[in-house]
Amino acid sequence: MHDRCSGCELKYERAPGYFLGSIYINYGVTAIVMTWAYVLFHFVLDIENRYVMPPILLFCLVFPAVFIRYARSFWLGLDCYFDTESFGLNEPDESHADGDQESTDPQPPAD
């Protein structure tokens, strides 16, 4: 994985362990797809377990390795959506945008 975006220079790894949440997304999607596939093949299509389980177990090994990049992208997108401040996506304050406003810093009294 690249350290930064080549288009906007956004740093991907925000902090150590930043993408830990994406593992939960990856696990959740894998578990949901696996469960639905098992229910569909075993109960709906009435296929025996000995024919259903090997492909599902293979799916559980291959899918997370392929899906991890999308889970990380989704995690980064969620963070960007809910924490716009740390990504610099907030609109600039209009009162200070033109630069002609006086400073709001406390000034010492004039003698």
C-alpha positions, 0 to 999 in steps of 0.5 A: 500500500502506498504511503500517500495518495498520488493525486492529493498527497493524503497520508493514508496511515493516519496513526499506528493501528489506524486500519484496525477497524477495516479488519472488522469490516472485512470480517463482517462482510466475509461472515455475511456472504459465507452465511448467506451462501451456506443457507442458500446452498444447504437449505434452499437448494438442498445440497449436502454439507460435504459438497457445500463446505469445501468451497465455502471454506476456500472462500473464507481463505481467499475472499478476505485477502482480496477484499482487504483493500476495499475494506481499507478504502471504506474505513478511510472513507468513513473516517473522512466522512465523520471526521472532516476536521482531520482531513482538512475538508471543513469550509474556511471560516468566511469571517477570516477568508478575505484577510481584511478582518482584525485579529481576534487575539487579545491586544495589550491596552494602549498607554 
